[in-house]
Amino acid sequence: MISKRKFMAVSTAIFITGAAPGFSQSTPSLKDAFKKDFGIGTALNNAQIEERDPQMTAFIARQFNMATPENIMKSALIHPKWDTYDFSMGDKLIEFGKKHNIKINGHTLIWHSQLPPFIRGIHSQDSIRSFFTDHIKTVAGHYKGKVFSWDVVNEALNEDGTLRKSVFLQYLGDNYITDAFRLAQEASPGTELYYNDYNNEQPAKRAGCIALIKKVKEAGVRIDGVGIQGHWHVGKLPLKDIEESIIQYAALGMKVMITELDIDVLPRNFQGADVSQRMTANEQSNPYAAGLPDTVQQQLAADYEALFNLLLKHKDKVTRVTFWGVNDGNSWLNNWPIRGRTNYPLLFDRANQPKPAFEKVIAATK
Ligand code: XIL
């Protein structure tokens, strides 16, 4: 319990800095600004789905018209034991979406990370096949008519465009991706079905992604779109690769989405978003704990401006842009690839106040 004295101190601090959580009616709404262009989404965490903070709920409803669960539909959480599924949080998210007019993108059916622990004890092809089939049928079936779309398969590719040697590839062979889309289509016919990955704007991985899409299509199985996660780094946005990827994916008839957008401002010695990759902390790894220097703030704003100008140029091909978190305080980049850092990758600060990058993104629509 928070003591009354502490509460007074906190509320006074909020008053003095003017950083009241919530939003001001004068702050434009992203979803309204991009209404004619593409959907605007956010990742949602447990506290947000459970509406623990009414101001946060109102803020989300005002800014976003699409949402992706940050964790709760991953197999470890939704399918914790061999024959036990837990739909409680997912169902709350569906209610949240209905109540606030937000379309839900299910994330994700088949992914090699955040798997339930019991998978480690399975060493037969038959058992992996049963897990794979039951999982897709049960989860996609449960949310049939409730989610707008599914990330059917997530991160199946290596950086060189070959297939990642996941448990699924090892036991099921290279048709498993087509099988996943076929099962998802059967279980949830009206739902849009996507392939999602990071770095799939990079030429080699993109070529692998194109081959993957073609293989699914050639089998006569439906695939509706491709998600480029968009975990990028400040000052290093691969705009040319992004543009070429949008054009090439769209030429295959794919809807193109940026599905997990954030722009990391902290030191990093690798590219991409492999959740199992970690870095060791040192004295230089958390440089902005006391605040973001203006030069970096301006670079971040310029990056977001250039990116949204590009996405608007291709608004006939881009159907959605989803940020991986509502505000800087929620971002997974505060804890990955090093725990406990202070990152600033999104458009809203820790009190949901718009940052210079937000102003640039809104201005890009004018
Ligand atoms: C991240 C979540 O944000 C973290 O909370 C979790 O600990 C690890 O996963 N690619 C994806 C997302 O597809 O599901 C990942 O989300 C980030 C990288």
Residues whose N, C-alpha, C, O or C-beta is under 5 A from the ligand:
A	BS01	XIL	E70 A273 V275 W332
